[in-house]
Amino acid sequence: MSKKLLRFLAICTIGVAVPTSSIAWAQTITTFDAPGAGTGPGQGTFPQQNIQPGEIVGFYVDANNVNHGFLRSKQGTFTTFDAPGAATGPGQGTLALGINESGAITGFYYDANNARHGYLRSKQGSFTTFDVPGATRTNATAINPSGVISGNYRDFSGGRHGFVRAKDGTITSFDPVGSAATFQDTLGINPAGTISIPFFDASGLNHGAVRAKDGTITTFDAPGAGTDGTMGQGTFPSMISPVGTIPGLYIDASNVQHGFVRDPDGTITTFDVPGAATGPGQGTIISAINPVGVITGEYFDGNFATHGFVRTHDGTITSFDPPGAGTGPGQGTGPLSITPSGAITGFYSDANDVGHGFVRQ
């Protein structure tokens, strides 16, 4: 799986709103590597989500290019794990993508036939594996405080659809009107059960959608989004915050990326990080937003290296890079998740294209 694509994972940031005045915007960055992480190109440590108590979930790629899940405590202690039935060949194994504040973790694993299956790991470490009926690939991506899981699956004809799995194991599939495919690895869910959905239509044009708990789906497009599906243009939502705000990116007619935020009432605000390059494939990507409107993501420089940024609710933007982040094409910093108190986690690629985790507090 491309590590660049992992920056588009829609992971639900769980937590309650905290007063803006209580947030201290420090710039302390701690880097880390999971035990057993490989040190070759494409290997390493890839955090996916952090939660308010300070725990971080993600996966690492070992020296044999096998994926394994990990949980990092606030104190820096690691617990590594593999789903039962996970294969151990290159590109196979277990990916951990989402966690809720009860300590339940979700993600997917590859079996020996390279089929994907979803799983739920309890705080105590027990596993429940599952598949969407009729699926050849089940990709569980996010979990909310109630234990409801969102994700995507591929059917036997190759079609891609969204799904939501209730706490009792009941699975409901869905598709926005006009969807030719609902993206894999990119559906987020918040405490209310609202799901963010990226999908593309029959022409290949990308759109966003939001699904309410009652199943109502509303589609949307960011203003300025390009309309050429053959060029991969359109709107790409990522996660959804506890208050229902959806961040993401859109690709314009010149194939440049721009950030957007969609409020629960449907209002969409767009912006670019100052200094972001404006060539095709460059620009600004928003990965996550917390309940008080603080945003994190990345932007491309002229060398196609990425840098992290944080944007406060008043529009102030601060860029950052962990020490050791590479500066070559495809290297750099990829923030993915932010807590209500403003702690940011993600990964960075060094000059040797090895991934490492970081948390910025």
Long-range contacts (C-beta under 8 A, 24 or more apart in sequence): 1-91, 1-95, 3-42, 3-46, 3-347, 3-349, 3-355, 4-330, 5-185, 6-46, 6-48, 6-185, 6-334, 6-336, 7-285, 7-287, 7-298, 7-334, 7-336, 7-346, 8-185, 8-186, 8-198, 8-236, 8-238, 8-285, 9-48, 9-97, 9-141, 9-185, 9-186, 9-238, 9-336, 10-141, 10-142, 10-186, 10-187, 10-188, 10-196, 10-198, 10-237, 10-238, 10-239, 10-240, 11-48, 11-49, 11-97, 11-98, 11-141, 11-142, 11-188, 11-238, 11-239, 11-288, 11-336, 11-337, 12-49, 12-98, 12-100, 12-142, 12-143, 12-144, 12-150, 12-188, 12-189, 12-190, 12-239, 12-240, 13-49, 13-51, 13-239, 13-241, 13-242, 13-288, 13-289, 13-290, 13-337, 13-338, 13-339, 13-340, 14-51, 14-52, 14-99, 14-100, 14-101, 14-144, 14-145, 14-191, 14-242, 15-51, 15-52, 15-101, 15-242, 15-290, 15-291, 15-339, 15-340, 16-52, 16-242, 16-291, 16-340, 17-242, 17-243, 17-291, 17-292, 17-340, 18-291, 18-292, 18-340, 18-341, 19-292, 20-292, 20-313, 22-341, 23-292, 23-294, 23-341, 23-342, 24-342, 25-310, 25-312, 25-318, 25-342, 26-361, 27-318, 27-320, 27-360, 28-360, 28-361, 29-320, 29-322, 29-323, 29-358, 29-359, 29-360, 29-361, 30-358, 30-359, 30-360, 30-361, 31-322, 31-323, 31-324, 31-348, 31-356, 31-357, 31-358, 32-72, 32-76, 32-356, 32-357, 32-358, 32-359, 33-60, 33-356, 33-357, 34-58, 34-60, 34-68, 34-70, 34-72, 34-78, 34-80, 34-357, 35-78, 35-80, 36-60, 36-62, 36-68, 36-80, 37-61, 37-62, 37-355, 38-62, 38-63, 38-64, 38-65, 38-354, 39-63, 39-352, 39-354, 40-352, 40-354, 41-352, 41-353, 41-354, 42-353, 42-354, 42-355, 43-354, 43-355, 44-347, 44-349, 44-354, 44-355, 44-356, 45-70, 45-347, 45-355, 45-356, 45-357, 46-347, 46-355, 46-357, 47-72, 47-336, 47-337, 47-345, 47-346, 47-347, 47-357, 47-358, 47-359, 48-96, 48-97, 48-98, 48-336, 48-337, 49-97, 49-98, 49-99, 49-336, 49-337, 49-345, 50-337, 50-338, 50-339, 50-343, 50-344, 50-345, 50-359, 51-99, 51-100, 51-101, 51-339, 52-101, 52-339, 52-340, 52-341, 53-101, 54-343, 55-99, 55-103, 56-345, 56-357, 56-359, 57-96, 57-97, 57-98, 57-99, 57-105, 58-96, 58-347, 58-357, 59-93, 59-94, 59-95, 59-96, 59-97, 59-107, 61-355, 64-88, 64-90, 65-90, 65-91, 66-90, 66-91, 66-92, 66-93, 67-91, 67-92, 67-93, 67-94, 67-95, 67-110, 68-93, 68-94, 69-94, 69-95, 69-96, 69-105, 69-107, 69-121, 70-96, 71-96, 71-99, 71-105, 72-357, 79-125, 81-121, 81-125, 82-109, 83-107, 83-109, 83-117, 83-119, 83-121, 83-127, 83-129, 84-127, 84-129, 85-109, 85-111, 85-117, 85-129, 86-110, 86-111, 87-111, 87-112, 87-114, 94-119, 96-121, 97-140, 97-141, 97-142, 97-185, 98-140, 98-141, 98-142, 98-143, 98-149, 99-143, 100-143, 100-144, 100-145, 100-147, 101-145, 102-145, 102-147, 104-143, 104-147, 105-143, 106-140, 106-141, 106-142, 106-143, 106-149, 106-151, 107-140, 107-141, 108-138, 108-139, 108-140, 108-151, 118-149, 118-151, 118-165, 120-147, 120-149, 128-169, 130-165, 130-169, 130-171, 132-161, 132-163, 132-171, 132-173, 133-171, 137-184, 138-163, 139-184, 139-185, 140-165, 141-185, 141-186, 141-187, 141-188, 142-187, 142-188, 142-189, 142-239, 143-189, 144-189, 144-190, 144-191, 144-193, 145-191, 146-191, 146-193, 148-189, 148-193, 149-189, 150-187, 150-188, 150-189, 150-195, 151-187, 152-182, 152-183, 152-184, 152-185, 152-186, 152-187, 154-184, 160-184, 162-187, 162-195, 162-197, 162-199, 162-211, 164-189, 164-193, 164-195, 164-211, 172-215, 174-211, 174-215, 174-217, 175-199, 176-207, 176-209, 176-211, 176-217, 176-219, 177-217, 177-219, 178-202, 178-207, 178-219, 179-209, 180-204, 186-236, 186-237, 186-238, 188-238, 188-239, 188-240, 189-240, 190-240, 190-241, 190-242, 190-243, 190-244, 191-242, 192-242, 192-244, 194-240, 194-244, 195-240, 196-237, 196-238, 196-239, 196-240, 196-246, 196-248, 197-237, 198-235, 198-236, 198-237, 198-238, 198-248, 200-229, 200-234, 201-229, 203-229, 203-230, 204-229, 204-230, 204-232, 205-229, 205-233, 205-234, 206-232, 206-233, 206-234, 206-235, 206-236, 206-251, 207-234, 207-235, 208-235, 208-236, 208-237, 208-246, 208-248, 208-262, 209-237, 210-237, 210-240, 210-244, 210-246, 210-262, 218-266, 220-262, 220-266, 220-268, 221-250, 222-248, 222-250, 222-258, 222-260, 222-262, 222-268, 222-270, 223-268, 223-270, 224-250, 224-252, 224-258, 224-270, 225-250, 225-251, 225-252, 226-250, 226-251, 226-252, 226-253, 226-254, 226-255, 227-253, 228-253, 231-255, 235-260, 237-262, 238-286, 238-287, 238-288, 239-287, 239-288, 239-289, 239-337, 241-288, 241-289, 241-290, 241-291, 242-291, 243-291, 245-289, 245-293, 247-286, 247-287, 247-288, 247-289, 247-295, 247-297, 248-286, 249-283, 249-284, 249-285, 249-286, 254-278, 254-280, 255-280, 255-281, 256-280, 256-281, 256-282, 256-283, 257-281, 257-282, 257-283, 257-284, 257-285, 257-300, 258-283, 258-284, 259-284, 259-285, 259-286, 259-295, 259-297, 260-286, 261-286, 261-289, 261-295, 271-311, 271-315, 272-299, 273-299, 273-309, 273-311, 273-317, 273-319, 274-317, 275-299, 275-301, 275-319, 276-300, 276-301, 277-301, 277-302, 277-304, 287-334, 287-335, 287-336, 287-337, 287-346, 288-335, 288-336, 288-337, 288-338, 289-338, 290-338, 290-339, 290-340, 290-342, 291-340, 292-340, 294-338, 294-342, 295-338, 296-335, 296-337, 296-338, 296-344, 296-346, 297-335, 298-332, 298-333, 298-334, 298-335, 301-332, 303-327, 303-328, 303-329, 304-329, 304-330, 305-329, 305-330, 305-331, 305-332, 306-331, 306-332, 306-333, 306-334, 307-332, 307-333, 308-333, 308-334, 308-335, 308-344, 308-346, 308-360, 309-335, 310-335, 310-338, 310-342, 310-344, 310-360, 320-360, 321-348, 322-348, 322-356, 322-358, 322-360, 324-348, 324-350, 324-356, 325-349, 325-350, 326-350, 326-351, 326-352, 326-353, 327-351, 333-358, 335-360
